[in-house]
Amino acid sequence: MLELIKKRRSIRKYTADPISESQIKALLEAAMAAPSADDARPWEIIVVRRADLREELSRVHPWAAMCRSAPVVFVILGDPRRSAHWIEDCSALTENLLLAVTGLDLGAVWVAVYPQSTDEERVRRLLGVPDHLRVLCLVPVGHPAETKPAHTKFDERKVHYETF
Ligand SMILES: Cc1cc2nc3c(=O)[nH]c(=O)nc-3n(C[C@H](O)[C@H](O)[C@H](O)COP(=O)(O)O)c2cc1C
């Protein structure tokens, strides 16, 4: 597990190989195993495989282009009515998803939507997201067409023992 965490990198290039239904199910299960305040689980996930929708998602902003070539994009939604901690909970879910992707030897990257309200509105209109839900991020997933070394980013200067 410790090696897997260090192995996770943002992968932005994918082969044309598809992601299977069983892989999608495994990723969803891992994602939803995330911790959640009061166990409220204020998340919803849209699984986007349609090429026309992925093309539109890739245009949400200049750093979302990977949605075009990834065979599947997970759209992470949160419900502020169900929890004041929706951002933390959905972020934990997203990290679980990214780690599970790494564990299946797939590649993915966190693509921000929140807090840009114009980007959020584009995704909302495109995918018919109900008004009460917020769009946290997009996670394009595919078979990696690039490799990156594992890293830890460990920085001892950021660690403070007992008091700051
Ligand atoms: C909240 C958040 C938003 C991000 N948004 C984007 C994005 O819109 N597009 C992108 O290509 N990468 C995005 N990233 C990925 C970061 O650029 C990446 O994690 C960082 O460069 C470190 O690289 P690593 O993930 O390989 O460790 C985002 C990451 C986080 C946590």
The ligand as an SDF file (V2000), in Angstrom:
LIG
                    3D

 31 33  0  0  0  0  0  0  0  0999 V2000
   -7.5840   19.9740   -6.6430 C   0  0  0  0  0  0  0  0  0  0  0  0
   -6.7380   19.5480   -7.8170 C   0  0  0  0  0  0  0  0  0  0  0  0
   -7.0190   20.0650   -9.0660 C   0  0  0  0  0  0  0  0  0  0  0  0
   -6.2680   19.6780  -10.1770 C   0  0  0  0  0  0  0  0  0  0  0  0
   -6.6410   20.1270  -11.4100 N   0  0  0  0  0  0  0  0  0  0  0  0
   -5.9700   19.6810  -12.4970 C   0  0  0  0  0  0  0  0  0  0  0  0
   -6.4340   20.0410  -13.7990 C   0  0  0  0  0  0  0  0  0  0  0  0
   -7.4360   20.7390  -13.9560 O   0  0  0  0  0  0  0  0  0  0  0  0
   -5.7500   19.5740  -14.8710 N   0  0  0  0  0  0  0  0  0  0  0  0
   -4.6280   18.7780  -14.7300 C   0  0  0  0  0  0  0  0  0  0  0  0
   -4.0520   18.3900  -15.7480 O   0  0  0  0  0  0  0  0  0  0  0  0
   -4.1830   18.4060  -13.4960 N   0  0  0  0  0  0  0  0  0  0  0  0
   -4.8250   18.8200  -12.3890 C   0  0  0  0  0  0  0  0  0  0  0  0
   -4.4480   18.4120  -11.1450 N   0  0  0  0  0  0  0  0  0  0  0  0
   -3.2810   17.5040  -11.0020 C   0  0  0  0  0  0  0  0  0  0  0  0
   -2.0470   18.2400  -10.4840 C   0  0  0  0  0  0  0  0  0  0  0  0
   -1.5460   19.0900  -11.4950 O   0  0  0  0  0  0  0  0  0  0  0  0
   -0.9990   17.2030  -10.0440 C   0  0  0  0  0  0  0  0  0  0  0  0
   -1.5230   16.4470   -8.9750 O   0  0  0  0  0  0  0  0  0  0  0  0
    0.3060   17.8510   -9.6200 C   0  0  0  0  0  0  0  0  0  0  0  0
    0.9510   18.4660  -10.7200 O   0  0  0  0  0  0  0  0  0  0  0  0
    1.2790   16.8400   -8.9900 C   0  0  0  0  0  0  0  0  0  0  0  0
    1.5620   15.7490   -9.8720 O   0  0  0  0  0  0  0  0  0  0  0  0
    1.2530   14.2390   -9.4640 P   0  0  0  0  0  0  0  0  0  0  0  0
   -0.2440   14.1000   -9.3250 O   0  0  0  0  0  0  0  0  0  0  0  0
    1.8100   13.4040  -10.5700 O   0  0  0  0  0  0  0  0  0  0  0  0
    1.9200   13.9650   -8.1490 O   0  0  0  0  0  0  0  0  0  0  0  0
   -5.1740   18.7760  -10.0180 C   0  0  0  0  0  0  0  0  0  0  0  0
   -4.8860   18.2660   -8.7410 C   0  0  0  0  0  0  0  0  0  0  0  0
   -5.6770   18.6250   -7.6630 C   0  0  0  0  0  0  0  0  0  0  0  0
   -5.3880   18.0250   -6.2990 C   0  0  0  0  0  0  0  0  0  0  0  0
  1  2  1  0
  2  3  1  0
  2 30  2  0
  3  4  2  0
  4  5  1  0
  4 28  1  0
  5  6  2  0
  6  7  1  0
  6 13  1  0
  7  8  2  0
  7  9  1  0
  9 10  1  0
 10 11  2  0
 10 12  1  0
 12 13  2  0
 13 14  1  0
 14 15  1  0
 14 28  1  0
 15 16  1  0
 16 17  1  0
 16 18  1  0
 18 19  1  0
 18 20  1  0
 20 21  1  0
 20 22  1  0
 22 23  1  0
 23 24  1  0
 24 25  2  0
 24 26  1  0
 24 27  1  0
 28 29  2  0
 29 30  1  0
 30 31  1  0
M  END
$$$$
